Amino acid sequence: MDVREHVDISLIGGNVSTKLKQAFFDAFFARIKNAKAKRYKGFEPEIASRTVWKEMSMRKKAEEPEKLEARTVLEISVGEDMVNLNGALHGGCSALLIDNCSRMPVILLGLATTDRVEFGVSKSLNILYHAPAMVGDRLRIVSTTLSYGSRVLTSCCEIWDATNHRLVASGVHTIMLASTAKL
């Protein structure tokens, strides 16, 4: 398994500065190196390494103009190791993609507004399945922050079949930050 440890940030669209993109990926790849050092294995690194970054953006929230929201877009083609016995994208693989990708705008927003990288832990992941995606279909995964509180972070994610122009799955991800120990 060869997990990618570099992204050419010049190829990523969006309005986020090069400096912020670099800080994001420095933290992101430090986490991957830490996991590799501990020899964690599983299917997640292999599938996640095939995602391609397309966009990193920030803007004022329409309904709360005093707050920002972050948006990330990644793409991946459905591989044979991602499907069920019917040849369609497996629900578990969709959940993996939503779990991973919906975390990205939350991390980006935290880094942009607090200068901290917070990965947190999943509190809930609610997914709706809309249509199948088959081997070879190109998926476009669009994630946006919903809320960024002091302990609870929420984002939404949509997996689009870019090949057939339809929504495959959507999810809402709630992430908890670790509590600070009081002395």
C-alpha positions as CSV (number, residue, x, y, z in Angstrom):
1,M,0.0,0.0,0.0
2,D,1.5,3.3,-1.1
3,V,-0.3,6.1,0.7
4,R,0.3,9.4,-1.1
5,E,2.2,12.0,1.1
6,H,2.2,14.9,-1.2
7,V,-0.4,17.0,-3.0
8,D,0.5,19.6,-5.6
9,I,-1.5,22.5,-4.1
10,S,-1.1,24.6,-7.3
11,L,-3.6,22.2,-8.9
12,I,-6.3,22.8,-6.3
13,G,-8.9,25.5,-7.2
14,G,-10.8,27.7,-4.8
15,N,-10.1,30.9,-3.0
16,V,-8.0,29.6,-0.1
17,S,-4.5,31.0,-0.1
18,T,-1.5,28.9,-0.9
19,K,-0.2,29.5,2.6
20,L,-3.4,28.1,4.2
21,K,-3.4,25.1,1.8
22,Q,0.2,24.3,2.7
23,A,-0.5,24.5,6.4
24,F,-3.5,22.3,6.0
25,F,-1.5,19.6,4.1
26,D,1.5,19.9,6.5
27,A,-0.9,18.9,9.3
28,F,-2.7,16.3,7.3
29,F,0.4,14.5,6.2
30,A,1.9,14.6,9.7
31,R,-1.1,12.7,10.8
32,I,-0.6,10.1,8.0
33,K,3.1,9.7,8.9
34,N,2.1,9.2,12.6
35,A,-0.4,6.4,11.6
36,K,2.2,4.8,9.4
37,A,4.7,4.9,12.2
38,K,2.2,3.0,14.4
39,R,1.7,0.5,11.5
40,Y,-2.0,1.0,11.4
41,K,-3.5,-0.9,8.4
42,G,-6.8,-1.2,6.8
43,F,-8.7,-0.4,3.6
44,E,-9.1,3.3,4.4
45,P,-5.6,4.5,3.5
46,E,-5.7,2.8,0.1
47,I,-9.0,4.2,-0.9
48,A,-8.3,7.7,0.6
49,S,-5.0,7.9,-1.2
50,R,-6.9,7.8,-4.6
51,T,-8.9,10.9,-3.9
52,V,-7.9,14.0,-5.9
53,W,-8.2,17.4,-4.4
54,K,-10.2,19.8,-6.7
55,E,-11.2,22.8,-4.5
56,M,-10.6,24.5,-1.1
57,S,-12.8,27.6,-0.6
58,M,-14.0,29.9,2.2
59,R,-16.8,32.4,2.2
60,K,-19.2,34.2,4.4
61,K,-22.2,32.2,5.4
62,A,-25.3,33.5,3.6
63,E,-27.5,33.1,6.7
64,E,-24.9,34.2,9.2
65,P,-22.7,36.7,7.5
66,E,-20.5,37.2,10.6
67,K,-19.4,33.6,10.2
68,L,-17.4,31.8,7.6
69,E,-18.0,28.4,5.9
70,A,-15.5,26.2,4.2
71,R,-16.0,24.0,1.2
72,T,-13.8,21.2,-0.1
73,V,-14.2,19.2,-3.3
74,L,-12.5,15.9,-4.0
75,E,-12.9,13.3,-6.8
76,I,-12.3,9.6,-7.1
77,S,-13.2,6.9,-9.6
78,V,-15.2,3.9,-8.4
79,G,-12.8,1.0,-8.3
80,E,-13.5,-2.7,-8.1
81,D,-12.4,-2.8,-4.5
82,M,-15.2,-0.2,-3.6
83,V,-18.3,-2.1,-4.8
84,N,-20.8,-4.6,-3.5
85,L,-21.8,-7.9,-5.2
86,N,-24.1,-5.9,-7.6
87,G,-21.1,-3.9,-8.9
88,A,-22.4,-0.7,-7.3
89,L,-20.5,1.5,-4.8
90,H,-20.8,-0.2,-1.5
91,G,-22.7,1.7,1.3
92,G,-19.8,1.1,3.6
93,C,-17.4,2.7,1.1
94,S,-19.8,5.6,0.7
95,A,-19.7,6.0,4.5
96,L,-15.9,6.0,4.5
97,L,-15.8,8.7,1.8
98,I,-18.4,10.8,3.6
99,D,-16.6,10.4,7.0
100,N,-13.2,11.4,5.5
101,C,-14.3,14.1,3.1
102,S,-16.8,15.8,5.4
103,R,-14.0,16.3,8.0
104,M,-11.9,18.3,5.5
105,P,-13.8,21.6,5.5
106,V,-14.1,21.4,9.3
107,I,-10.3,21.1,9.6
108,L,-9.8,23.9,7.0
109,L,-12.2,26.3,8.8
110,G,-10.6,25.6,12.2
111,L,-7.1,26.2,10.7
112,A,-8.3,29.5,9.0
113,T,-10.1,30.9,12.1
114,T,-8.3,29.5,15.1
115,D,-4.9,28.6,13.6
116,R,-5.4,25.1,15.1
117,V,-5.9,21.7,13.4
118,E,-8.7,19.8,15.0
119,F,-9.5,16.3,13.7
120,G,-11.8,15.3,16.6
121,V,-13.9,12.1,16.7
122,S,-17.1,11.3,15.0
123,K,-20.2,11.7,17.2
124,S,-22.7,10.8,14.5
125,L,-22.8,10.2,10.8
126,N,-26.2,10.2,9.1
127,I,-26.3,9.1,5.5
128,L,-29.0,8.9,2.8
129,Y,-28.4,6.8,-0.3
130,H,-30.0,8.2,-3.5
131,A,-28.6,6.3,-6.5
132,P,-26.0,3.7,-7.4
133,A,-22.6,4.5,-8.9
134,M,-20.8,1.7,-10.8
135,V,-17.2,0.7,-11.4
136,G,-15.5,3.4,-13.4
137,D,-17.9,6.2,-12.6
138,R,-16.2,9.4,-11.5
139,L,-17.4,10.7,-8.1
140,R,-17.3,14.3,-7.1
141,I,-17.4,14.7,-3.3
142,V,-18.6,18.2,-2.1
143,S,-18.4,19.0,1.6
144,T,-19.3,22.2,3.4
145,T,-19.2,23.2,7.1
146,L,-22.6,23.7,8.8
147,S,-21.5,24.8,12.2
148,Y,-18.2,25.3,14.1
149,G,-18.7,25.5,17.9
150,S,-16.3,25.3,20.7
151,R,-16.7,21.5,21.0
152,V,-19.1,20.3,18.3
153,L,-18.4,20.7,14.6
154,T,-20.9,19.8,11.8
155,S,-20.6,19.4,8.1
156,C,-22.6,18.1,5.2
157,C,-21.3,16.0,2.3
158,E,-22.7,15.0,-1.1
159,I,-21.3,12.3,-3.3
160,W,-22.2,13.1,-6.9
161,D,-21.8,10.7,-9.8
162,A,-20.1,13.1,-12.2
163,T,-20.3,10.5,-15.0
164,N,-24.1,10.3,-14.9
165,H,-24.9,13.6,-13.2
166,R,-26.8,12.3,-10.2
167,L,-26.6,12.4,-6.4
168,V,-25.3,9.1,-5.0
169,A,-25.3,9.7,-1.3
170,S,-25.5,12.6,1.2
171,G,-24.6,12.8,4.8
172,V,-24.4,15.0,7.9
173,H,-21.3,14.5,10.1
174,T,-21.1,15.7,13.7
175,I,-17.6,15.7,15.2
176,M,-16.7,16.2,18.8
177,L,-13.4,17.8,20.0
178,A,-11.6,16.4,22.9
179,S,-12.4,18.1,26.2
180,T,-9.6,20.1,27.9
181,A,-8.6,18.6,31.3
182,K,-9.0,21.0,34.2
183,L,-6.3,21.1,36.8
